[in-house]
Amino acid sequence: MNTVVEGILNSRREFLGGTSRWVLSAGALALLGGQEALAAGSATDAKGDVSILNVAVGLEHEGINAYSIALKSGLLSPAHVKAATKFQDDHKAHRDALIATIGKLGGTPVAEKSMAEYEKSLKTDLLKTEDDVLSLAARLELGATNAYLGVIPAFHDIQLSKIAGRLAAEEATHFALLNFDLHRPFAATMSFGA
């Protein structure tokens, strides 16, 4: 990772008060876990929201495991190890808050797959260089961004739509930083919500 991207990460961290979990700060966690109003809708509405949230949990499981694979690959420079660890921590925070919300809505969170299943589905045997690893991460971050943007209008509870928007912003930030590091022209790859 070059010094510009590291500077962006540091500036972002300072702006956000030094926390890597800005999306799921105390206020957001209160929205997700502390307000019973989230579960007050009809059973059908809650069931639909749980289904959407479970898709998001599946994406977060995939992201966490993709970063585990990246970190174990030995292909990342020390600066990229630092960024991958931070991004993985973000995904863990997202997953945990989503699982808590599913519980509040009376649902059961989707189970995590085995590492072997993630390795196969992500075709990790094709990862030979650092750029290969970064490209995989960028592709997954863009996919997660688009997934969160796509579900915003589907939630019955407006608070969940707001959280999905915040999560989309976090994923878009990850994508932008990875894309920048890959020296790809940002405008040419911008396809959020597509």
LINNORQUI-V572899 format. One record per pair of residues at least 12 apart in sequence whose C-alpha atoms are under 10 Angstrom apart, sorted by the first residue. I is the first residue (numbers start at 1). J is the second residue. D is the distance in Angstrom with one decimal. If there is no record, write none. Layout:
i->I j->J d->D
i->I j->J d->D
This chain:
i->1 j->76 d->9.4
i->1 j->77 d->7.5
i->1 j->78 d->8.3
i->1 j->79 d->5.3
i->1 j->80 d->5.7
i->1 j->81 d->9.3
i->1 j->82 d->9.4
i->1 j->83 d->8.4
i->1 j->177 d->9.4
i->1 j->178 d->8.9
i->1 j->180 d->9.4
i->1 j->181 d->6.2
i->1 j->182 d->9.1
i->2 j->79 d->8.0
i->2 j->80 d->9.3
i->2 j->180 d->9.6
i->2 j->181 d->7.2
i->3 j->79 d->9.2
i->4 j->177 d->9.9
i->4 j->180 d->9.5
i->4 j->181 d->9.2
i->5 j->79 d->9.6
i->5 j->83 d->9.5
i->5 j->176 d->9.9
i->5 j->177 d->6.6
i->5 j->178 d->8.8
i->5 j->180 d->7.6
i->5 j->181 d->7.1
i->6 j->79 d->7.7
i->6 j->80 d->9.4
i->6 j->82 d->9.5
i->6 j->83 d->8.4
i->6 j->177 d->9.3
i->8 j->177 d->8.4
i->9 j->83 d->8.2
i->9 j->86 d->9.6
i->9 j->173 d->9.9
i->9 j->174 d->10.0
i->9 j->177 d->8.5
i->19 j->86 d->10.0
i->19 j->90 d->9.7
i->20 j->86 d->6.8
i->20 j->87 d->8.2
i->20 j->88 d->9.9
i->20 j->89 d->7.3
i->20 j->90 d->6.2
i->20 j->93 d->9.0
i->21 j->86 d->9.3
i->21 j->87 d->9.7
i->21 j->89 d->7.8
i->21 j->90 d->5.7
i->21 j->91 d->8.9
i->21 j->92 d->9.3
i->21 j->93 d->6.5
i->21 j->94 d->8.2
i->21 j->170 d->9.4
i->22 j->90 d->8.6
i->22 j->93 d->9.6
i->22 j->166 d->9.3
i->22 j->167 d->9.8
i->22 j->170 d->8.7
i->23 j->90 d->8.5
i->23 j->93 d->8.8
i->23 j->94 d->8.1
i->23 j->163 d->8.0
i->23 j->164 d->9.8
i->23 j->165 d->9.7
i->23 j->166 d->6.0
i->23 j->167 d->6.5
i->23 j->168 d->9.6
i->23 j->169 d->8.6
i->23 j->170 d->7.0
i->24 j->90 d->8.9
i->24 j->93 d->7.0
i->24 j->94 d->7.0
i->24 j->96 d->9.7
i->24 j->97 d->7.3
i->24 j->98 d->9.9
i->24 j->163 d->8.5
i->24 j->166 d->8.6
i->24 j->167 d->8.6
i->25 j->93 d->9.7
i->28 j->97 d->9.0
i->28 j->159 d->9.4
i->28 j->162 d->9.5
i->28 j->163 d->7.3
i->28 j->166 d->9.3
i->29 j->97 d->6.8
i->29 j->98 d->9.5
i->29 j->100 d->9.2
i->29 j->101 d->9.0
i->29 j->163 d->9.6
i->30 j->97 d->9.9
i->31 j->97 d->10.0
i->31 j->101 d->9.0
i->31 j->159 d->6.9
i->31 j->160 d->8.2
i->31 j->162 d->9.6
i->31 j->163 d->8.3
i->32 j->97 d->6.8
i->32 j->98 d->7.5
i->32 j->99 d->9.6
i->32 j->100 d->7.4
i->32 j->101 d->5.4
i->32 j->102 d->9.0
i->32 j->104 d->8.4
i->32 j->105 d->10.0
i->32 j->159 d->8.0
i->32 j->160 d->7.6
i->32 j->163 d->8.1
i->33 j->97 d->7.5
i->33 j->98 d->8.9
i->33 j->99 d->9.6
i->33 j->100 d->6.2
i->33 j->101 d->5.6
i->33 j->102 d->9.1
i->33 j->103 d->8.8
i->33 j->104 d->6.7
i->33 j->105 d->9.5
i->34 j->100 d->9.8
i->34 j->101 d->9.1
i->34 j->104 d->8.8
i->35 j->101 d->9.8
i->35 j->104 d->9.0
i->36 j->104 d->7.6
i->36 j->105 d->8.8
i->37 j->104 d->9.9
i->37 j->105 d->9.8
i->37 j->157 d->9.0
i->37 j->159 d->9.6
i->38 j->101 d->8.3
i->38 j->104 d->7.8
i->38 j->105 d->7.2
i->38 j->156 d->9.6
i->38 j->157 d->6.7
i->38 j->158 d->9.1
i->38 j->159 d->7.6
i->38 j->160 d->8.1
i->39 j->101 d->8.9
i->39 j->102 d->9.4
i->39 j->103 d->9.6
i->39 j->104 d->6.4
i->39 j->105 d->4.9
i->39 j->106 d->7.9
i->39 j->157 d->8.8
i->40 j->105 d->8.5
i->40 j->157 d->9.4
i->41 j->105 d->9.3
i->41 j->156 d->8.0
i->41 j->157 d->7.7
i->42 j->156 d->9.4
i->43 j->105 d->8.9
i->43 j->106 d->9.3
i->44 j->156 d->9.5
i->45 j->105 d->9.9
i->45 j->155 d->8.1
i->45 j->156 d->5.8
i->45 j->157 d->8.0
i->46 j->102 d->9.1
i->46 j->104 d->9.8
i->46 j->105 d->6.1
i->46 j->106 d->8.1
i->46 j->107 d->8.5
i->46 j->155 d->9.0
i->46 j->156 d->7.6
i->46 j->157 d->8.3
i->47 j->102 d->9.4
i->47 j->105 d->7.8
i->47 j->106 d->8.4
i->47 j->107 d->7.4
i->47 j->156 d->9.8
i->48 j->154 d->8.5
i->48 j->155 d->7.5
i->48 j->156 d->7.8
i->49 j->101 d->9.8
i->49 j->102 d->8.4
i->49 j->105 d->8.3
i->49 j->107 d->9.5
i->49 j->151 d->9.7
i->49 j->154 d->8.0
i->49 j->155 d->5.7
i->49 j->156 d->6.6
i->49 j->157 d->7.7
i->49 j->160 d->8.2
i->49 j->161 d->9.9
i->50 j->98 d->9.4
i->50 j->99 d->9.6
i->50 j->101 d->8.4
i->50 j->102 d->5.7
i->50 j->103 d->8.9
i->50 j->104 d->9.7
i->50 j->105 d->6.9
i->50 j->106 d->8.3
i->50 j->107 d->6.1
i->50 j->108 d->8.1
i->50 j->109 d->8.2
i->50 j->110 d->10.0
i->50 j->155 d->9.3
i->51 j->102 d->8.9
i->51 j->107 d->8.6
i->51 j->108 d->9.5
i->51 j->109 d->9.0
i->51 j->110 d->9.3
i->51 j->155 d->9.9
i->52 j->102 d->9.8
i->52 j->147 d->10.0
i->52 j->148 d->9.6
i->52 j->151 d->7.2
i->52 j->152 d->9.7
i->52 j->154 d->8.1
i->52 j->155 d->7.6
i->52 j->160 d->10.0
i->53 j->95 d->9.7
i->53 j->98 d->6.5
i->53 j->99 d->8.1
i->53 j->101 d->8.2
i->53 j->102 d->6.9
i->53 j->107 d->9.7
i->53 j->109 d->8.3
i->53 j->110 d->9.2
i->53 j->148 d->9.8
i->53 j->151 d->9.3
i->53 j->155 d->9.2
i->53 j->160 d->8.9
i->53 j->164 d->9.3
i->54 j->95 d->9.7
i->54 j->98 d->8.0
i->54 j->99 d->8.1
i->54 j->102 d->7.7
i->54 j->107 d->9.1
i->54 j->108 d->8.3
i->54 j->109 d->5.9
i->54 j->110 d->5.7
i->54 j->111 d->9.2
i->55 j->109 d->9.3
i->55 j->110 d->8.0
i->55 j->147 d->8.9
i->55 j->148 d->9.7
i->55 j->151 d->9.8
i->56 j->94 d->8.9
i->56 j->95 d->7.9
i->56 j->98 d->7.6
i->56 j->99 d->9.6
i->56 j->109 d->10.0
i->56 j->110 d->9.5
i->56 j->144 d->8.2
i->56 j->147 d->7.9
i->56 j->148 d->7.5
i->56 j->151 d->9.4
i->56 j->164 d->9.1
i->56 j->167 d->9.8
i->57 j->91 d->9.4
i->57 j->92 d->9.8
i->57 j->94 d->8.0
i->57 j->95 d->5.5
i->57 j->96 d->8.5
i->57 j->97 d->9.4
i->57 j->98 d->6.4
i->57 j->99 d->7.0
i->57 j->102 d->9.5
i->57 j->109 d->7.3
i->57 j->110 d->6.8
i->57 j->111 d->8.7
i->57 j->112 d->8.7
i->58 j->95 d->8.5
i->58 j->109 d->8.9
i->58 j->110 d->6.6
i->58 j->111 d->7.8
i->58 j->112 d->7.1
i->58 j->113 d->8.9
i->59 j->91 d->9.0
i->59 j->94 d->10.0
i->59 j->95 d->8.7
i->59 j->112 d->9.9
i->59 j->140 d->8.6
i->59 j->141 d->9.5
i->59 j->143 d->8.9
i->59 j->144 d->6.7
i->59 j->147 d->8.7
i->59 j->148 d->9.8
i->60 j->88 d->9.1
i->60 j->90 d->9.3
i->60 j->91 d->5.6
i->60 j->92 d->7.1
i->60 j->93 d->9.2
i->60 j->94 d->6.9
i->60 j->95 d->5.6
i->60 j->96 d->9.3
i->60 j->98 d->9.2
i->60 j->112 d->9.4
i->60 j->140 d->10.0
i->60 j->144 d->8.3
i->61 j->88 d->9.9
i->61 j->91 d->7.8
i->61 j->92 d->8.0
i->61 j->94 d->9.7
i->61 j->95 d->7.1
i->61 j->110 d->9.4
i->61 j->111 d->8.6
i->61 j->112 d->6.0
i->61 j->113 d->7.9
i->61 j->118 d->9.3
i->62 j->91 d->9.2
i->62 j->112 d->8.2
i->62 j->113 d->8.4
i->62 j->115 d->9.5
i->62 j->117 d->9.9
i->62 j->118 d->6.9
i->62 j->119 d->9.9
i->62 j->121 d->9.6
i->62 j->122 d->9.0
i->62 j->140 d->8.5
i->62 j->144 d->9.9
i->63 j->87 d->8.8
i->63 j->88 d->7.1
i->63 j->90 d->9.7
i->63 j->91 d->6.6
i->63 j->92 d->8.8
i->63 j->95 d->9.8
i->63 j->118 d->9.6
i->63 j->137 d->8.0
i->63 j->140 d->7.0
i->63 j->141 d->7.9
i->63 j->144 d->8.7
i->64 j->84 d->9.7
i->64 j->85 d->9.5
i->64 j->87 d->8.5
i->64 j->88 d->5.3
i->64 j->89 d->7.9
i->64 j->90 d->8.9
i->64 j->91 d->6.0
i->64 j->92 d->6.6
i->64 j->95 d->8.9
i->65 j->88 d->8.3
i->65 j->91 d->9.7
i->65 j->92 d->10.0
i->65 j->112 d->9.3
i->65 j->113 d->9.3
i->65 j->114 d->9.2
i->65 j->115 d->7.0
i->65 j->118 d->6.9
i->65 j->119 d->8.6
i->65 j->122 d->9.9
i->66 j->84 d->9.6
i->66 j->88 d->8.6
i->66 j->115 d->9.1
i->66 j->118 d->7.3
i->66 j->119 d->8.0
i->66 j->122 d->7.7
i->66 j->124 d->8.9
i->66 j->133 d->9.1
i->66 j->136 d->8.3
i->66 j->137 d->7.3
i->66 j->140 d->8.6
i->67 j->81 d->9.4
i->67 j->83 d->9.9
i->67 j->84 d->6.1
i->67 j->85 d->7.3
i->67 j->86 d->9.7
i->67 j->87 d->7.8
i->67 j->88 d->5.9
i->67 j->89 d->9.5
i->67 j->91 d->9.4
i->67 j->133 d->9.1
i->67 j->134 d->9.9
i->67 j->136 d->9.7
i->67 j->137 d->7.5
i->68 j->84 d->8.6
i->68 j->85 d->8.5
i->68 j->88 d->7.8
i->68 j->115 d->9.2
i->69 j->115 d->8.5
i->69 j->118 d->8.9
i->69 j->119 d->7.7
i->69 j->122 d->9.8
i->69 j->124 d->7.9
i->69 j->127 d->10.0
i->69 j->133 d->9.0
i->70 j->84 d->7.7
i->70 j->85 d->9.6
i->70 j->124 d->8.9
i->70 j->127 d->9.0
i->70 j->130 d->8.9
i->70 j->132 d->9.8
i->70 j->133 d->6.2
i->70 j->134 d->8.4
i->70 j->136 d->9.2
i->70 j->137 d->8.5
i->71 j->84 d->7.1
i->71 j->85 d->7.7
i->71 j->88 d->9.8
i->71 j->133 d->9.5
i->73 j->124 d->9.3
i->73 j->127 d->8.4
i->73 j->128 d->9.0
i->73 j->129 d->9.4
i->73 j->130 d->9.1
i->73 j->133 d->8.6
i->74 j->129 d->9.5
i->74 j->130 d->8.8
i->75 j->127 d->8.7
i->75 j->128 d->7.7
i->75 j->129 d->6.1
i->75 j->130 d->5.0
i->75 j->131 d->8.8
i->75 j->132 d->9.1
i->75 j->133 d->7.6
i->75 j->134 d->9.8
i->76 j->129 d->8.4
i->76 j->130 d->5.5
i->76 j->131 d->8.8
i->76 j->133 d->7.9
i->76 j->134 d->8.7
i->77 j->130 d->7.8
i->80 j->130 d->8.9
i->80 j->134 d->8.7
i->80 j->178 d->9.4
i->80 j->181 d->9.5
i->83 j->174 d->9.2
i->83 j->177 d->9.3
i->83 j->178 d->9.2
i->84 j->134 d->9.3
i->84 j->137 d->8.9
i->84 j->174 d->9.5
i->84 j->178 d->9.7
i->86 j->174 d->9.8
i->87 j->137 d->9.8
i->87 j->141 d->9.8
i->87 j->170 d->9.3
i->87 j->171 d->8.9
i->87 j->173 d->9.9
i->87 j->174 d->7.0
i->90 j->167 d->9.6
i->90 j->170 d->8.3
i->90 j->171 d->9.1
i->90 j->174 d->9.7
i->91 j->167 d->9.5
i->91 j->170 d->9.4
i->91 j->171 d->9.0
i->94 j->163 d->10.0
i->94 j->167 d->7.6
i->94 j->170 d->9.8
i->95 j->109 d->9.8
i->98 j->160 d->9.8
i->98 j->163 d->9.7
i->101 j->160 d->9.3
i->122 j->136 d->8.0
i->122 j->140 d->9.5
i->123 j->136 d->9.5
i->124 j->136 d->9.0
i->130 j->182 d->9.7
i->131 j->178 d->9.7
i->131 j->181 d->9.0
i->131 j->182 d->6.8
i->132 j->182 d->9.7
i->134 j->175 d->9.7
i->134 j->178 d->6.4
i->134 j->179 d->8.2
i->134 j->181 d->8.2
i->134 j->182 d->7.2
i->135 j->175 d->9.7
i->135 j->178 d->7.7
i->135 j->179 d->7.9
i->135 j->181 d->9.8
i->135 j->182 d->7.5
i->136 j->178 d->9.7
i->137 j->174 d->8.7
i->137 j->175 d->7.8
i->137 j->178 d->7.5
i->137 j->179 d->9.4
i->138 j->171 d->9.5
i->138 j->172 d->9.4
i->138 j->174 d->7.5
i->138 j->175 d->5.1
i->138 j->176 d->8.0
i->138 j->177 d->8.6
i->138 j->178 d->5.7
i->138 j->179 d->6.4
i->138 j->180 d->9.9
i->138 j->181 d->10.0
i->138 j->182 d->9.1
i->139 j->175 d->7.7
i->139 j->178 d->9.4
i->139 j->179 d->9.3
i->140 j->171 d->9.0
i->140 j->174 d->9.8
i->140 j->175 d->8.3
i->141 j->168 d->9.2
i->141 j->170 d->9.1
i->141 j->171 d->5.4
i->141 j->172 d->6.8
i->141 j->173 d->8.7
i->141 j->174 d->6.4
i->141 j->175 d->5.2
i->141 j->176 d->9.0
i->141 j->178 d->8.9
i->142 j->168 d->9.2
i->142 j->171 d->7.0
i->142 j->172 d->6.5
i->142 j->173 d->9.5
i->142 j->174 d->8.5
i->142 j->175 d->5.8
i->142 j->176 d->8.8
i->142 j->179 d->9.8
i->142 j->189 d->9.6
i->142 j->190 d->9.0
i->142 j->191 d->8.1
i->142 j->192 d->7.2
i->142 j->193 d->9.2
i->142 j->194 d->10.0
i->143 j->168 d->9.9
i->143 j->171 d->8.8
i->143 j->172 d->9.4
i->143 j->175 d->9.3
i->143 j->191 d->9.8
i->143 j->192 d->8.7
i->143 j->193 d->9.3
i->143 j->194 d->9.7
i->144 j->167 d->8.8
i->144 j->168 d->7.1
i->144 j->170 d->9.7
i->144 j->171 d->6.4
i->144 j->172 d->8.3
i->144 j->175 d->9.4
i->144 j->192 d->9.8
i->145 j->164 d->9.3
i->145 j->165 d->9.0
i->145 j->166 d->9.9
i->145 j->167 d->7.6
i->145 j->168 d->4.6
i->145 j->169 d->7.2
i->145 j->170 d->8.0
i->145 j->171 d->5.2
i->145 j->172 d->5.6
i->145 j->173 d->9.2
i->145 j->174 d->9.4
i->145 j->175 d->8.3
i->145 j->191 d->9.6
i->145 j->192 d->6.7
i->145 j->193 d->7.4
i->145 j->194 d->9.9
i->146 j->168 d->7.3
i->146 j->171 d->9.0
i->146 j->172 d->8.7
i->146 j->191 d->8.2
i->146 j->192 d->5.6
i->146 j->193 d->4.7
i->146 j->194 d->6.7
i->147 j->164 d->9.1
i->147 j->168 d->7.9
i->147 j->192 d->9.4
i->147 j->193 d->7.8
i->147 j->194 d->9.5
i->148 j->161 d->8.9
i->148 j->163 d->9.1
i->148 j->164 d->5.4
i->148 j->165 d->6.7
i->148 j->166 d->8.8
i->148 j->167 d->6.9
i->148 j->168 d->5.2
i->148 j->169 d->9.0
i->148 j->171 d->8.8
i->148 j->192 d->10.0
i->148 j->193 d->8.6
i->149 j->161 d->9.0
i->149 j->164 d->6.9
i->149 j->165 d->6.4
i->149 j->166 d->9.5
i->149 j->167 d->8.8
i->149 j->168 d->6.1
i->149 j->169 d->9.0
i->149 j->192 d->7.8
i->149 j->193 d->5.8
i->149 j->194 d->9.1
i->150 j->164 d->9.1
i->150 j->165 d->9.6
i->150 j->168 d->9.5
i->150 j->192 d->9.6
i->150 j->193 d->6.4
i->150 j->194 d->8.6
i->151 j->164 d->7.4
i->151 j->165 d->9.1
i->152 j->164 d->6.1
i->152 j->165 d->6.8
i->152 j->168 d->9.6
i->168 j->192 d->9.2
i->168 j->193 d->9.6
i->172 j->190 d->9.7
i->172 j->192 d->7.9
i->175 j->190 d->9.7
i->176 j->189 d->9.6
i->176 j->190 d->8.9
